[in-house]
Amino acid sequence: MKKTLALIFLSLIILKAEEFKVSNTDEIKSVMKKVQPGDRVILANGEWKDAAIVFDADGTKEKPITLCAEISGKVILNGNSSLKIAGDYLIVDGLNFLGGYIEKGAVIEFRNGTKKESNHSRLTNTVIENYNHPDKTVDYKWVSLYGTHNRVDHCYFRNKAYQGCLLVVWLSDKPNYHLIDSNYFAYRPDLGNNGGEIIRVGTSDWSMYPSYTVVEKNYFEQCSGEREIISNKSVYNTYRYNTFVECQGALTLRHGNNCDVYGNYFFGNNVKGTGGVRIIGEGHKVYNNYFQDLEGEDAFSALSIMNGVPNSPLNRYFQVKNAVVAFNTFVNNRHSIEIGIGKNDELSLPPINCTIANNIVYSTKGKLVKNVDEPQNFKWEGNVFFGSELGIANPGGIEIKDPQMKKIHDLFIPQNSAIVQNKAAGNYDFIVEDIDGQKRDQLKTVGCDEMGVAKRIHLPMNKKNTGPFWLKHD
């Protein structure tokens, strides 16, 4: 019996997680040779200059391995510092990349070269700020996601002021299933050319492969690097519950099909060039979104649907087919809905077989709908438009009635319940909640908000409920 107890006690000692405090990359490299599932590698507070950290290990689902700051935010990585995360079930927590730059690749990369990718791993509670190369034409990323089932959450990314996408999901022949959530993306200046996206999910050459990436509950403030704030370039992705404030661009479904965009808030605050959602490709659903005070036009409109190229190569524009735009609310936008944008001798295929249903469109600024090209076989039903000239011959399915919009808390809400409450047309079983998480009745309300007194779950994101817990904002 005593021998058995001794063996159990010895096993507990062996299995007990360890903590390794390190002060430089040589010590990290040494620790990586002996670290075990459940262990923590703690970076000492202070400045880490030119630190090329390689976090190469393998934890388990029950016992991940953590690389963290001694005190969150107090480990300052600068100079040419970078981080590679390679292995399974790893967590990086509390680092602060501030004021440095690298020459190529990514500041944080979920792989170690091409040898080993990361899976089921997490980057959290971390900052990359002003990590800008002196030469603004140099292109490197801040975060490159490889592997599968990784998460980037509660991070702060501020002022990427040079060429190249900030965060990229790289595809392979198997889906990613990444989660990008609760981050604060801020102050991306206009670069004046292509390549300034905040997030890109895929590339044109992989755009017909599934990713199943979810981008949710992020806050984007003045992210204006180029016309695409988010660039979707793959299949079966979800963009939900994000908030965009004064972003001069649009969430763009650039390549790939069958993506869902719902529950997002777009606030332009009447800033020139601010946009909403741009649709390209097949089978997309855009619903339960709120668009207010957006000043952009064409590809920067509150909602724009593009023309396509016949027999389009992967890097051009596929015809829009079978899109559903439903239960959205548009308030005081300069250009609410534009259809067939980009029409020219090459972009000659108008959108086809799409549905525009149960939206509220209210504005006194300009025409509510603009057909740059005449769409084919569009279904309009249950919409309520008011405030300005419709802009097209009413195809049916649009009622010109005043919804009596009134600002309550952070949104304009219709007060004329007689024309919106329980008045939605058609059958949209996939829409079971409204923008803020309230359950949709069987007889649904027109617009993004279901009238009722149930608790609001998905409120607009802001600088206080996103980003690292240790980083305080005014």
Secondary structure, 3 states (H helix, E strand, C coil): CHHHHHHHHHHHHHHCCCEEEECCHHHHHHHCCCCCCCCEEEECCEEEECCEEEEECCCCCCCCEEEEECCCCCEEEECCCEEEEEEECEEEECCEEECCCCCCCEEEECEECCCEEEECCEEECCEEECCCCCCCCCCCEEEEECCECCEEECCEEECCCCCCCCEEECCCCCCCCCEEECCEEEEECCCCCCCCCCEEEECHHHCCCECCCEEECCEEEEECCCCEEEEEECECCEEECCEEECCCCEEEEEECCCCEEECCEEECCCCCCCCCEEECCECCEEECCEEECCCCCHHHCCEEEECECCCCCCCCCCCCECCEEECCEEECCCCCEEEEECCCCCCCECCECCEEECCEEECCCCCCEEECCCCECCEEECEEEECCCCCCCCCCCEEECCCCEEEECCEEEECCHHHHCCCCCCCCCCCCECCCCCECCCCCCCCCCCCCCCCCCCCCCCCCCCCCCCCCCC
